[in-house]
Amino acid sequence: MPVNVLMPALSPTMEKGKLAKWLKNEGDKVKSGDILAEIETDKATMEIECIDEGTLGKILVPAGTEDVLVNAPIAVILGEGEKLGDAVAVPSGASRPPAAAPLHEEKSVAPHPEVPAPAQASKGAPKAGDRVFASPLTRRLAKEKGINISSVHGSGPHGRVVMKDVENAQPSPLAGEGARRADEGATSRNFAPPPSDASVLKLFEEGSYDLVPHDTMRKVIARRLTEAKQTVPHFYVTVDISLEKLLELRERLNLQAPKDKEGKPAWKISVNDFVIKAMAMALIKVPDANVSWTESAMVKHKHADVGVAVSIPGGLITPIVRSAERKGLAQISTEMKDYAARAKARKLKPEEYTGGSCSVSNMGMMGVKNFQAIVNPPQATILAVGAGERRPVVRGNEIVIEQIMSVNLSTDHRAVDGALGAEFLGAIKMYLEEPGLMLV
């Protein structure tokens, strides 16, 4: 039977991607393990492997196509003696993207897209008693809009209700007066819709600007950060940290690095490597801060997986140093150099930049003294690191000049409240001001 090649979900949050390049042509013989195409997501470029043997009978999505929905058919593989007319395919779902299907779910099939006017899924509401599949965030949005979620048709995999479905639905007349008041903006959690593209462009003289279309990465960054600020109650804690002992230890460690035949040192530890290690040690010392929030339970992590923000062309990516509390500074330094190089080439694997207990965002090398970062769910904390600079400091009854660095901790207040955030940040400060404690 002909086999459809579907647009894969390369990460749990992926909804769509760009089909960058086909590495096989129609009519080519293929076997399991052959690389068929390259897919560009918001973070990386990944390869699609063939899992069946046969002939690449039809390419359904041309190279260079953007916003290809997860689970949409992109090609058909034919077995010996089979014809293209025998093929079946997953419906593409029309204009709005479904939520990414979990990797273990089966994928439904329907008539091949070349068949004229394929049948659309029923728009009817679920029957009474049917289970409605939707995320807590989607359910919350429906409640705020005064929409009965059981009446919303789900466009996601297996009828799952996704946020776009709720946004396009009308408030239910049975939702009650309270829901209507919420829909009218009586609660602070409602937000006015953003201005339309046309209304924005009217503000500027025609010909005075160029339009640069958003790529997939920028669209995902915009969506996720908007969701984070709207759904995560942020709380901020700030502290100044003396770097005197850290810089002295860093210099000694780097001088002791063994050199290869070309004279290059085996490691070159940075201040950021110390920050990563300090955050990991602090998460273990203050385990209540090493958490992620879910609607039903607090997820308490057993290891400190620290994400590190890396700037790449067009956006940002956060590779994860796994179990950083167990790794030495030299190993952390080596891993980060590898992550940064592959991030800029968009060669990171999804498992290398998803998850994590917390994150570090360091803009000190850009001369930024102080800033506040946005929590990246499902993480509950992120540390914003500013530049170290010589400042006057009172020690006892004397004023001395020391290298001082300001850091801001942003927390998800549902998971890490003020007192706990202060305790966690205090532990980070302790390890950075007494860095020898991280070596014992």
Buried (B, 14 or more C-beta within 10 A) or exposed (E): EBBBBBBBBBBEBBBBBBBBEBEBEEEEEBEEEBEBBBBBBBBBBBEBEBBBBBBBBBBBBEEEEBBBBBBBBBBBBBBEEBEEEBBBBBBBBEEBBBBBBEEEEEBEBBBBBEEEEEEEBEEEEBEEEEEBBBBEBBBBBBBBBBBBBBBBBBBBBEBBBBBBBBBEBEBBEEBEEEBBEBBEEEEEEEEEEEEEEEEEEEEEEEEEEEEEEEBBBBBBBEBBBEBBEEBBEBBBBEBBBBBBEBBEBBEEBBEEBEEEEEEEBEBBBBBBBBBBBBBBBBBBBBEBBBBBBEEEEEEEBEBBBBBBBBBBEEBBBBBBBBEBBEBBBBBBBBBBBEBBEBBBEBEBBBEBBBBBBBBBBBBBEEEBEBBEBBBBBBBBBBBBBBBBBEBEBEEEEEEEEBBBBBBBBBBBBBBBBEEBBBBBBBBBBBBBBBBEEBEE
